[in-house]
Amino acid sequence: MVAETVMRETLNKFAGGLQVGGRRITNLCYVDDIVLTASSEAELQELVDRPNKASSGQGLIINIDKTKIMHTKDGYCQIMIKGMQLEQLSYSGNIL
């Protein structure tokens, strides 16, 4: 219930995400895991900052050690939470 409130606040007036089959996808949720999707590094940083701010208002914190960034493009993606850089994983498979 709290995670749903955090995500509702996170996505309020957020225009980013990925277009899949004509629909805009911003996140995928399963139990207590959330996958955020973005089309650029700047958009992803904004999308990471939003739930960080929203969750702190609910007394929750994002576990930086369990939070990972996965990207499909070559290069490096630098996403930060509270001044700490998130671990980056590279996906070299086919893009769906």
DSSP file (Angstrom, degrees, kcal/mol; ACC not computed):
  #  RESIDUE AA STRUCTURE BP1 BP2  ACC     N-H-->O    O-->H-N    N-H-->O    O-->H-N    TCO  KAPPA ALPHA  PHI   PSI    X-CA   Y-CA   Z-CA
    1    1 A M     >        0   0    0      0, 0.0     4,-1.8     0, 0.0     5,-0.1   0.000 360.0 360.0 360.0 -45.0    0.0    0.0    0.0
    2    2 A V  H  >  +     0   0    0      2,-0.2     4,-2.5     1,-0.2     5,-0.2   0.906 360.0  53.1 -67.3 -41.1    2.8    2.4    0.9
    3    3 A A  H  > S+     0   0    0      1,-0.2     4,-2.5     2,-0.2    -1,-0.2   0.882 107.6  52.1 -61.6 -37.4    4.8    1.5   -2.2
    4    4 A E  H  > S+     0   0    0      2,-0.2     4,-2.3     1,-0.2    -1,-0.2   0.897 109.7  48.8 -65.0 -40.3    1.7    2.2   -4.3
    5    5 A T  H  X S+     0   0    0     -4,-1.8     4,-2.2     2,-0.2    -2,-0.2   0.909 111.4  50.0 -64.2 -43.1    1.4    5.7   -2.7
    6    6 A V  H  X S+     0   0    0     -4,-2.5     4,-2.6     1,-0.2    -2,-0.2   0.928 112.6  46.5 -61.9 -46.0    5.1    6.4   -3.4
    7    7 A M  H  X S+     0   0    0     -4,-2.5     4,-2.4     2,-0.2    -2,-0.2   0.871 109.4  54.1 -67.8 -35.8    4.8    5.3   -7.0
    8    8 A R  H  X S+     0   0    0     -4,-2.3     4,-0.7     1,-0.2    -1,-0.2   0.933 113.6  42.4 -61.8 -44.7    1.6    7.4   -7.5
    9    9 A E  H  < S+     0   0    0     -4,-2.2     3,-0.5     1,-0.2    -2,-0.2   0.881 112.9  54.7 -67.2 -39.1    3.5   10.4   -6.2
   10   10 A T  H  < S+     0   0    0     -4,-2.6    -2,-0.2     1,-0.2    -1,-0.2   0.907 113.0  40.6 -59.7 -44.4    6.6    9.5   -8.2
   11   11 A L  H >< S+     0   0    0     -4,-2.4     3,-2.1    -5,-0.1     2,-0.3   0.494  81.1 124.8 -89.7  -3.7    4.8    9.4  -11.5
   12   12 A N  T 3< S-     0   0    0     -4,-0.7     3,-0.1    -3,-0.5    -3,-0.0  -0.429  94.1  -8.6 -60.0 118.6    2.5   12.4  -11.0
   13   13 A K  T 3  S+     0   0    0     -2,-0.3     2,-0.6     1,-0.2    -1,-0.3   0.660  95.8 144.0  64.7  20.5    3.2   14.7  -14.0
   14   14 A F    <   -     0   0    0     -3,-2.1    -1,-0.2     1,-0.1    -3,-0.0  -0.811  26.9-176.9 -88.9 124.2    6.1   12.6  -15.2
   15   15 A A        +     0   0    0     -2,-0.6    -1,-0.1    -3,-0.1    -4,-0.0   0.415  50.8  87.9-102.4   0.0    6.0   12.5  -19.0
   16   16 A G        +     0   0    0     27,-0.1     2,-0.2     8,-0.0    22,-0.1   0.140  40.9 100.0 -85.7-158.6    8.9   10.2  -19.7
   17   17 A G  S    S-     0   0    0      9,-0.1     2,-0.4     7,-0.1     9,-0.2  -0.644  70.6 -59.6 112.3-170.6    9.2    6.4  -20.0
   18   18 A L  E     -A   25   0A   0      7,-2.8     7,-3.6    -2,-0.2     2,-0.6  -0.893  38.3-128.1-114.4 142.9    9.4    4.0  -22.9
   19   19 A Q  E     +A   24   0A   0     -2,-0.4     2,-0.4     5,-0.2     5,-0.2  -0.820  32.9 172.2 -89.5 121.5    6.9    3.5  -25.7
   20   20 A V  E >  S-A   23   0A   0      3,-3.1     3,-1.7    -2,-0.6    -2,-0.0  -0.968  70.6 -19.5-132.7 115.2    6.0   -0.1  -26.1
   21   21 A G  T 3  S-     0   0    0     -2,-0.4     3,-0.1     1,-0.3    -1,-0.1   0.847 127.9 -51.6  58.4  34.8    3.2   -1.1  -28.4
   22   22 A G  T 3  S+     0   0    0      1,-0.3     2,-0.4     0, 0.0    -1,-0.3   0.481 118.8 107.2  82.5   1.7    1.8    2.4  -28.4
   23   23 A R  E <  S-A   20   0A   0     -3,-1.7    -3,-3.1     2,-0.0     2,-0.6  -0.882  70.6-123.0-114.7 146.8    1.7    2.6  -24.6
   24   24 A R  E     -A   19   0A   0     -2,-0.4     2,-0.5    -5,-0.2    -5,-0.2  -0.786  25.7-164.0 -89.1 121.2    4.0    4.6  -22.3
   25   25 A I  E     +A   18   0A   0     -7,-3.6    -7,-2.8    -2,-0.6     3,-0.1  -0.928  22.5 159.6-108.7 121.7    5.8    2.3  -19.7
   26   26 A T        +     0   0    0     -2,-0.5    11,-2.4     1,-0.4     2,-0.3   0.636  65.0   2.2-111.1 -24.4    7.4    4.0  -16.7
   27   27 A N  E     -B   36   0B   0      9,-0.3     2,-0.4     2,-0.0    -1,-0.4  -0.994  48.3-147.6-160.7 158.7    7.6    1.2  -14.3
   28   28 A L  E     -B   35   0B   0      7,-2.2     7,-3.1    -2,-0.3     2,-0.4  -0.999  22.8-163.7-130.0 130.4    7.1   -2.5  -13.6
   29   29 A C  E     +B   34   0B   0     -2,-0.4     2,-0.3     5,-0.2     5,-0.2  -0.939  15.3 170.6-121.5 139.3    6.2   -3.6  -10.1
   30   30 A Y  E >   -B   33   0B   0      3,-2.4     3,-2.8    -2,-0.4     2,-0.3  -0.900  66.4 -53.2-147.5 116.1    6.3   -7.1   -8.5
   31   31 A V  T 3  S-     0   0    0     -2,-0.3    -1,-0.0     1,-0.3     0, 0.0  -0.368 124.5 -17.8  52.4-110.5    5.8   -7.5   -4.8
   32   32 A D  T 3  S+     0   0    0     -2,-0.3     2,-0.4    -3,-0.1    -1,-0.3   0.206 118.5  96.3-109.6  16.9    8.4   -5.1   -3.2
   33   33 A D  E <   -B   30   0B   0     -3,-2.8    -3,-2.4     2,-0.0     2,-0.4  -0.854  51.2-169.3-106.0 142.4   10.5   -4.7   -6.3
   34   34 A I  E     -B   29   0B   0     -2,-0.4     2,-0.5    -5,-0.2    -5,-0.2  -0.998   8.3-160.2-132.2 130.3   10.1   -1.8   -8.8
   35   35 A V  E     -B   28   0B   0     -7,-3.1    -7,-2.2    -2,-0.4     2,-0.4  -0.955  11.9-156.9-107.9 122.7   11.8   -1.4  -12.2
   36   36 A L  E     -B   27   0B   0     -2,-0.5     2,-0.4    -9,-0.2    -9,-0.3  -0.843   6.9-157.3 -99.5 136.1   11.9    2.1  -13.5
   37   37 A T        +     0   0    0    -11,-2.4     2,-0.3    -2,-0.4   -19,-0.1  -0.928  17.4 164.5-118.5 139.2   12.2    2.6  -17.2
   38   38 A A        -     0   0    0     -2,-0.4   -20,-0.1   -21,-0.1     3,-0.1  -0.967  37.4-138.4-147.5 159.7   13.5    5.7  -19.0
   39   39 A S  S    S+     0   0    0     -2,-0.3     2,-0.3   -22,-0.2     3,-0.1   0.460  86.6  27.0-101.4  -2.6   14.8    6.7  -22.5
   40   40 A S  S  > S-     0   0    0      1,-0.1     4,-2.3     0, 0.0     5,-0.1  -0.975  78.4-111.8-151.1 163.9   17.7    8.8  -21.4
   41   41 A E  H  > S+     0   0    0     -2,-0.3     4,-2.5     2,-0.2     5,-0.2   0.908 118.1  50.7 -63.6 -42.2   20.2    9.1  -18.5
   42   42 A A  H  > S+     0   0    0      1,-0.2     4,-2.1     2,-0.2    -1,-0.2   0.902 110.8  48.9 -63.7 -41.0   18.7   12.5  -17.4
   43   43 A E  H  > S+     0   0    0      2,-0.2     4,-2.4     1,-0.2    -1,-0.2   0.896 111.3  50.1 -64.9 -40.4   15.2   11.0  -17.5
   44   44 A L  H  X S+     0   0    0     -4,-2.3     4,-1.9     2,-0.2    -2,-0.2   0.904 108.3  52.4 -65.6 -40.8   16.4    8.0  -15.4
   45   45 A Q  H  X S+     0   0    0     -4,-2.5     4,-2.4     2,-0.2    -1,-0.2   0.925 111.6  47.0 -60.8 -43.1   18.1   10.3  -12.8
   46   46 A E  H  X S+     0   0    0     -4,-2.1     4,-2.2     1,-0.2    -1,-0.2   0.916 111.5  51.2 -62.0 -42.5   14.8   12.3  -12.5
   47   47 A L  H  < S+     0   0    0     -4,-2.4    -1,-0.2     1,-0.2    -2,-0.2   0.773 111.9  46.6 -69.4 -25.9   12.9    9.0  -12.2
   48   48 A V  H  X S+     0   0    0     -4,-1.9     4,-1.3     2,-0.2    -1,-0.2   0.850 111.3  52.0 -79.3 -38.2   15.3    7.8   -9.4
   49   49 A D  H  X S+     0   0    0     -4,-2.4     4,-2.3    -5,-0.2     5,-0.2   0.879 102.7  60.4 -65.4 -38.3   15.1   11.2   -7.6
   50   50 A R  H  X S+     0   0    0     -4,-2.2     4,-2.7     1,-0.2     5,-0.2   0.937 107.9  39.4 -60.9 -52.5   11.3   11.2   -7.5
   51   51 A P  H  > S+     0   0    0      0, 0.0     4,-3.0     0, 0.0     5,-0.3   0.832 112.2  59.5 -69.2 -27.0   10.7    8.0   -5.5
   52   52 A N  H  X S+     0   0    0     -4,-1.3     4,-1.4     2,-0.2    -2,-0.2   0.939 112.2  39.2 -61.4 -45.5   13.7    8.8   -3.3
   53   53 A K  H  X S+     0   0    0     -4,-2.3     4,-1.1     2,-0.2    -1,-0.2   0.926 118.4  47.7 -68.6 -45.8   11.9   12.0   -2.3
   54   54 A A  H  < S+     0   0    0     -4,-2.7     4,-0.5     1,-0.2    -2,-0.2   0.884 111.3  50.4 -64.9 -39.5    8.4   10.5   -2.1
   55   55 A S  H ><>S+     0   0    0     -4,-3.0     5,-2.8     1,-0.2     3,-1.1   0.857 103.7  57.9 -70.8 -33.5    9.6    7.5    0.0
   56   56 A S  H ><5S+     0   0    0     -4,-1.4     3,-1.0    -5,-0.3    -1,-0.2   0.839 101.3  57.4 -65.4 -30.1   11.3    9.6    2.6
   57   57 A G  T 3<5S+     0   0    0     -4,-1.1    -1,-0.3     1,-0.2    -2,-0.2   0.694 107.7  48.2 -69.4 -18.4    8.0   11.4    3.2
   58   58 A Q  T < 5S-     0   0    0     -3,-1.1    -1,-0.2    -4,-0.5    -2,-0.2   0.318 123.2-104.3-101.4   4.7    6.5    8.0    4.0
   59   59 A G  T < 5S+     0   0    0     -3,-1.0     2,-0.3     1,-0.3    -3,-0.2   0.667  82.7 123.8  81.3  16.5    9.4    7.0    6.4
   60   60 A L      < -     0   0    0     -5,-2.8     2,-0.4    -6,-0.1    -1,-0.3  -0.741  44.5-156.2-107.2 156.5   11.0    4.7    3.8
   61   61 A I        -     0   0    0     -2,-0.3     2,-0.5    -3,-0.1    -9,-0.1  -0.973  21.1-119.3-129.2 149.6   14.5    4.6    2.4
   62   62 A I        -     0   0    0     -2,-0.4     2,-1.0   -10,-0.1     3,-0.1  -0.757  28.6-126.7 -84.9 127.6   15.8    3.2   -0.8
   63   63 A N    >>  -     0   0    0     -2,-0.5     3,-0.9     1,-0.2     4,-0.8  -0.648  21.4-166.1 -76.8 103.7   18.5    0.5   -0.1
   64   64 A I  G >4 S+     0   0    0     -2,-1.0     3,-0.5     1,-0.3    23,-0.4   0.825  84.5  59.5 -63.4 -33.0   21.3    1.8   -2.3
   65   65 A D  G 34 S+     0   0    0      1,-0.2    -1,-0.3    -3,-0.1    -2,-0.1   0.791 111.5  40.2 -67.2 -27.1   23.2   -1.5   -2.0
   66   66 A K  G <4 S+     0   0    0     -3,-0.9     2,-0.5     2,-0.0    -1,-0.2   0.482  95.6  96.2 -98.2  -4.7   20.3   -3.4   -3.6
   67   67 A T    <<  +     0   0    0     -4,-0.8    20,-0.7    -3,-0.5     2,-0.3  -0.767  53.6 180.0 -93.3 126.6   19.5   -0.7   -6.2
   68   68 A K  E     -c   87   0C   0     -2,-0.5     2,-0.5    18,-0.1    20,-0.2  -0.878  23.0-139.3-126.1 154.7   21.1   -1.3   -9.6
   69   69 A I  E     -c   88   0C   0     18,-2.7    20,-3.8    -2,-0.3     2,-0.4  -0.959  18.2-171.7-112.0 130.3   21.1    0.5  -13.0
   70   70 A M  E     +c   89   0C   0     -2,-0.5     2,-0.3    18,-0.2    20,-0.2  -0.986   7.4 178.3-122.1 133.5   20.8   -1.6  -16.2
   71   71 A H  E     -c   90   0C   0     18,-1.5    20,-2.4    -2,-0.4     6,-0.0  -0.914  27.7-153.2-132.1 160.6   21.3   -0.1  -19.6
   72   72 A T  S    S+     0   0    0     -2,-0.3     2,-0.2    18,-0.2    -1,-0.1   0.523  70.7  83.5-108.5  -9.5   21.3   -1.3  -23.1
   73   73 A K  S    S-     0   0    0      1,-0.1    18,-0.1     2,-0.0    -2,-0.1  -0.600  84.8-101.7 -95.6 156.5   23.6    1.2  -24.8
   74   74 A D  S    S+     0   0    0     -2,-0.2     2,-0.3    16,-0.1    -1,-0.1  -0.378  84.1  42.4 -66.7 153.8   27.4    1.3  -24.9
   75   75 A G  S    S-     0   0    0     -2,-0.1     2,-0.4     2,-0.0    -2,-0.0  -0.689  92.6 -52.6 109.6-161.8   29.0    3.6  -22.5
   76   76 A Y        -     0   0    0     -2,-0.3     2,-0.5     2,-0.0    -2,-0.0  -0.941  31.9-157.5-126.9 140.4   28.5    4.6  -18.9
   77   77 A C        -     0   0    0     -2,-0.4     2,-0.8    -8,-0.1    -8,-0.1  -0.972   8.7-160.5-120.1 116.7   25.4    5.7  -17.0
   78   78 A Q        +     0   0    0     -2,-0.5     2,-0.4     7,-0.1     9,-0.1  -0.830  18.3 168.5-105.7 101.0   26.0    7.7  -13.8
   79   79 A I        -     0   0    0     -2,-0.8     7,-2.9     7,-0.3     2,-0.3  -0.937  13.6-163.7-114.2 133.4   22.9    7.7  -11.6
   80   80 A M  E     -D   85   0D   0     -2,-0.4     2,-0.4     5,-0.2     5,-0.2  -0.867  16.8-168.5-120.6 148.1   23.2    8.9   -8.0
   81   81 A I  E >  S-D   84   0D   0      3,-2.5     3,-2.2    -2,-0.3   -32,-0.0  -0.984  84.3 -16.7-130.6 124.2   21.1    8.7   -4.8
   82   82 A K  T 3  S-     0   0    0     -2,-0.4     3,-0.1     1,-0.3    -1,-0.1   0.861 129.3 -52.2  50.3  42.2   22.1   10.9   -1.9
   83   83 A G  T 3  S+     0   0    0      1,-0.2     2,-0.5     0, 0.0    -1,-0.3   0.477 115.2 115.0  77.4   2.7   25.5   11.5   -3.5
   84   84 A M  E <   -D   81   0D   0     -3,-2.2    -3,-2.5     0, 0.0     2,-0.3  -0.908  65.4-126.9-109.6 132.0   26.3    7.8   -3.9
   85   85 A Q  E     -D   80   0D   0     -2,-0.5    -5,-0.2    -5,-0.2     2,-0.2  -0.557  24.1-126.3 -77.2 135.2   26.6    6.3   -7.4
   86   86 A L        -     0   0    0     -7,-2.9    -7,-0.3    -2,-0.3   -18,-0.1  -0.536  30.4 -98.7 -80.9 147.2   24.5    3.3   -8.1
   87   87 A E  E     -c   68   0C   0    -20,-0.7   -18,-2.7   -23,-0.4     2,-0.4  -0.385  39.8-139.7 -64.5 140.5   26.0    0.1   -9.4
   88   88 A Q  E     -c   69   0C   0    -20,-0.2     2,-0.4    -2,-0.1   -18,-0.2  -0.885  16.7-170.6-110.8 132.5   25.7   -0.3  -13.1
   89   89 A L  E     -c   70   0C   0    -20,-3.8   -18,-1.5    -2,-0.4     2,-0.4  -0.943  15.4-142.0-116.0 142.0   25.0   -3.5  -15.0
   90   90 A S  E     -c   71   0C   0     -2,-0.4     2,-0.6   -20,-0.2   -18,-0.2  -0.883   4.7-153.9-107.7 136.3   25.3   -3.8  -18.7
   91   91 A Y        +     0   0    0    -20,-2.4    -2,-0.0    -2,-0.4   -21,-0.0  -0.939  16.2 174.0-108.6 117.4   22.8   -5.7  -20.8
   92   92 A S        +     0   0    0     -2,-0.6    -1,-0.1     2,-0.0     3,-0.1   0.274  46.8  99.2-108.5  10.9   24.3   -6.9  -24.1
   93   93 A G  S    S-     0   0    0      1,-0.2     2,-0.2     0, 0.0    -2,-0.1   0.006  86.6 -56.7 -82.1-166.7   21.4   -9.1  -25.3
   94   94 A N        -     0   0    0      1,-0.1     2,-0.5     2,-0.0    -1,-0.2  -0.484  50.2-123.5 -74.3 142.2   18.7   -8.2  -27.8
   95   95 A I              0   0    0     -2,-0.2    -1,-0.1     1,-0.1    -3,-0.0  -0.772 360.0 360.0 -85.8 126.1   16.6   -5.2  -27.2
   96   96 A L              0   0    0     -2,-0.5    -1,-0.1     0, 0.0    -2,-0.0   0.450 360.0 360.0 -83.6 360.0   12.9   -6.2  -27.1
